[in-house]
Amino acid sequence: MLAARVFDAHRHLGTLPAHPFYGGPAVSPATTARASVDELLADLDREGTERALVLPNYGVPVAAASFALNHLVLDAADRDDRIRCGLWTSPRAEDAELTGEALALAGERGVVALKTSFLLGGGVDDPTSQPQIEAIFAAAAAHDLVVHVHTSPGAASDIDAVGTLVDRYGDDVRIHLVHLGGGMSAHIKLIGGRFFDWVEAGKKVYTDTSWALGFAPRWLVAEIQRRGTGADRVLFASDEPWGDHVGELARLRAAAGDGELARMFLRENYAALYG
């Protein structure tokens, strides 16, 4: 039987200010966001999470709020050997100075990833974002770090845009595309061929199934088994507090079963990628 304890390749630490999303009232929807390392450690104990990659929380257009959390995740990695961390970086030109300060921490103990997202601005092909993108990938190459990239449907975070980073940098830098591309269209594009084409071409690309629609993990497993490749590129991720640890774990376990494939997804691939 599969061991109960798992490795979580994507969760967040820190609280954010309330924000009026989509023109509504100011709200704080991430109700399980943790403000302290002690609260995070209590969650890991309760869940039975044996190792975790912890990233600064983000999602509101207040750049300084997420950059400030880099020191909190560094503290978490320093305090408990179960934890490795990723540093928040931004492709936006207006965040260039803050991103430079974050990249200066790339060699600190416990850092294994650089997190970036186009959700709050910037773009893969935006000329003003290119210096920041180049700096992020250069730092990742210099320090042997993974670039951890958000994906979601449409606009600058769509897999058609974010996927070009794999084409540009995936020969030399490991790239973790979170959320299995994000949404129905991306699941079909990735599982239907693009993800496996990258793997077979030697690209250093990885993904997780957080936020994945119900059919996608099952289809992903079926395609891995049919093609005989990609099993070492899929990770479990809760995306807490934006995701749900219990639900994400149940969905991936249901798809993968309790044998070798599940061990790879829930433990071994994390160990190979993040230590």
C-alpha positions in Angstrom: 0.0 0.0 0.0 1.1 3.6 -0.7 2.6 5.4 2.3 0.3 8.0 3.7 2.8 10.8 3.9 3.3 12.9 0.8 5.6 15.6 -0.6 3.8 18.8 -1.6 5.4 20.6 -4.6 3.4 23.8 -4.4 1.9 25.7 -1.5 2.0 29.3 -0.3 2.8 31.1 3.0 1.8 34.5 4.1 -1.3 36.7 4.2 -2.3 39.4 1.8 -4.4 42.6 2.1 -8.1 42.4 1.2 -8.7 43.4 -2.4 -11.8 44.4 -4.5 -11.5 41.6 -7.1 -13.4 42.0 -10.3 -15.0 45.3 -9.2 -16.6 43.9 -6.1 -16.0 44.7 -2.4 -12.6 44.2 -0.8 -12.3 40.5 0.2 -9.8 38.0 1.5 -10.9 34.7 -0.2 -7.9 32.6 0.9 -9.4 31.7 4.3 -6.7 29.2 5.2 -3.7 31.5 4.4 -1.1 31.2 7.1 0.8 34.2 8.5 3.5 32.4 10.4 5.9 29.5 10.1 4.4 27.9 13.2 1.0 27.8 11.6 2.5 26.3 8.4 4.3 23.6 10.4 1.1 22.8 12.3 -0.6 22.3 8.9 2.1 19.9 7.7 1.9 17.9 10.9 -1.9 17.7 10.6 -1.9 16.7 6.9 1.0 14.2 7.2 3.0 16.2 4.7 6.6 15.0 4.9 8.2 17.6 2.6 6.9 20.8 1.0 8.0 23.5 -1.4 6.7 26.8 0.1 6.3 29.9 -2.0 5.2 33.5 -1.1 1.5 34.1 -1.3 0.4 36.3 -4.2 -2.7 37.3 -6.1 -3.3 40.9 -5.3 -1.8 43.8 -7.3 0.4 45.0 -4.4 3.8 44.0 -5.5 5.6 44.8 -2.3 3.3 42.5 -0.3 4.5 39.3 -2.1 8.1 40.4 -2.3 8.1 41.0 1.5 7.1 37.3 2.0 10.4 36.1 0.5 12.0 36.5 3.9 9.2 34.5 5.5 9.6 31.5 3.3 13.4 31.7 3.8 12.8 31.6 7.5 10.5 28.6 7.0 13.2 26.7 5.1 15.8 27.6 7.7 13.7 26.4 10.6 12.5 23.0 9.4 14.3 20.6 7.0 11.0 19.4 5.6 10.7 22.7 3.9 12.3 24.0 0.7 11.3 27.4 -0.7 10.9 29.4 -3.8 11.4 33.1 -4.1 8.8 35.4 -5.6 9.9 37.3 -8.7 7.9 39.4 -11.3 8.2 39.9 -15.0 6.8 43.5 -14.7 9.1 46.3 -15.6 7.8 48.3 -12.6 9.0 45.5 -10.3 12.5 45.2 -11.8 14.2 46.6 -8.7 12.3 44.3 -6.3 13.0 41.3 -8.6 16.7 42.1 -8.6 16.6 42.1 -4.8 14.8 38.8 -4.8 17.3 37.3 -7.2 20.2 38.4 -4.9 18.8 35.8 -2.4 18.9 32.9 -4.9 21.9 31.3 -3.3 20.5 31.3 0.2 20.0 28.0 2.1 16.8 26.2 1.2 16.1 28.0 -2.0 15.3 25.6 -4.8 13.0 27.6 -7.1 12.1 31.0 -8.5 8.3 31.7 -8.7 6.9 34.0 -11.4 3.5 34.7 -12.9 2.0 36.9 -15.6 -1.3 36.9 -13.7 -0.7 40.5 -12.4 1.0 41.9 -15.5 3.8 41.6 -17.9 3.9 39.1 -20.8 6.1 36.5 -22.4 6.3 38.6 -25.5 6.1 42.0 -23.8 9.3 43.9 -24.6 9.2 45.6 -21.2 9.2 42.1 -19.5 12.2 40.7 -21.4 14.9 42.0 -19.0 13.2 40.5 -16.0 12.4 37.2 -17.7 16.1 36.9 -18.8 17.3 37.7 -15.3 15.0 35.1 -13.7 16.1 32.4 -16.0 19.8 33.4 -15.8 19.6 33.2 -12.0 17.9 29.9 -12.2 20.7 28.5 -14.5 23.4 30.0 -12.3 22.1 28.5 -9.1 20.5 25.3 -10.5 17.0 26.3 -9.5 13.6 25.4 -11.0 11.5 28.2 -12.5 8.0 27.7 -11.1 5.4 29.4 -13.5 1.7 30.0 -12.9 -0.7 29.0 -15.7 -4.4 29.8 -16.1 -6.8 30.1 -19.1 -6.5 33.1 -21.4 -4.5 36.3 -21.5 -0.8 36.3 -20.5 -0.9 33.1 -18.4 -2.4 30.9 -21.1 -0.4 27.8 -22.0 0.0 29.1 -25.6 2.0 32.1 -24.1 3.7 30.5 -21.1 4.5 27.4 -23.0 6.9 29.4 -25.2 9.2 29.7 -22.1 9.7 25.9 -22.4 10.7 26.3 -26.0 13.1 29.1 -25.2 14.7 28.0 -21.9 13.7 24.3 -21.3 16.9 22.8 -22.7 18.9 24.4 -19.9 16.5 25.3 -17.1 14.0 23.1 -15.3 10.5 24.6 -15.6 7.5 23.6 -13.5 4.2 24.6 -15.1 1.7 24.6 -12.3 -2.0 23.6 -12.7 -1.4 21.3 -15.6 -1.6 24.3 -17.9 -4.8 25.7 -16.2 -8.2 24.9 -17.5 -9.9 22.7 -20.1 -8.2 24.0 -23.2 -4.7 23.7 -21.7 -5.3 20.2 -20.3 -6.3 19.1 -23.8 -3.4 20.8 -25.4 -0.8 19.4 -22.9 -2.1 15.9 -22.4 -3.1 15.6 -26.1 0.5 16.0 -27.1 2.4 19.1 -26.2 3.6 18.0 -22.8 4.8 14.6 -24.1 6.4 16.3 -27.2 8.4 18.5 -24.9 9.5 15.5 -22.7 10.5 13.5 -25.8 12.4 16.5 -27.2 14.5 16.6 -24.0 12.9 19.7 -22.5 13.2 19.9 -18.7 9.5 20.4 -18.1 7.4 19.4 -15.1 3.8 19.9 -14.1 1.4 19.4 -11.2 -2.3 18.6 -11.1 -3.5 21.3 -8.7 -6.7 23.0 -10.0 -7.0 20.3 -12.7 -10.5 19.5 -13.9 -11.8 16.0 -13.0 -11.1 14.2 -16.2 -7.5 15.5 -16.6 -5.5 13.5 -14.0 -7.2 10.3 -15.2 -6.4 11.1 -18.9 -2.9 12.1 -18.0 -2.2 8.8 -16.3 -3.7 6.9 -19.2 -1.5 8.8 -21.7 1.6 8.2 -19.5 0.9 4.5 -19.5 0.1 4.4 -23.2 3.2 6.4 -24.3 5.6 5.0 -21.7 7.0 8.5 -20.9 6.3 11.4 -18.6 5.9 9.5 -15.3 8.8 11.3 -13.8 7.5 14.8 -14.7 4.3 15.0 -12.6 4.1 16.1 -9.0 1.4 16.4 -6.3 0.6 19.9 -5.3 -2.0 21.3 -2.9 -1.6 25.0 -3.8 -2.9 25.8 -0.3 -4.4 28.2 0.6 -5.8 28.7 -3.0 -6.2 24.9 -3.5 -7.5 22.2 -1.1 -5.0 19.7 0.2 -7.6 17.0 0.9 -9.3 17.3 -2.4 -6.1 17.6 -4.5 -4.6 14.5 -2.9 -7.8 12.5 -3.2 -8.1 13.3 -6.9 -4.5 12.4 -7.8 -4.6 9.2 -5.7 -7.8 8.2 -7.4 -6.1 8.6 -10.8 -2.7 7.1 -10.0 -3.8 4.2 -7.8 -1.5 3.0 -5.0 1.5 1.5 -6.9 4.7 2.8 -8.5 3.1 5.6 -10.4 1.5 7.1 -7.3 4.8 6.8 -5.4 6.5 8.8 -8.2 3.8 11.5 -8.3 3.4 11.8 -4.5 7.0 11.5 -3.4 9.8 10.5 -5.7 9.5 13.1 -8.4 9.5 15.9 -5.8 12.7 14.4 -4.3 14.3 14.3 -7.7 13.3 17.8 -8.6 13.5 19.7 -5.3 15.7 17.6 -3.1 
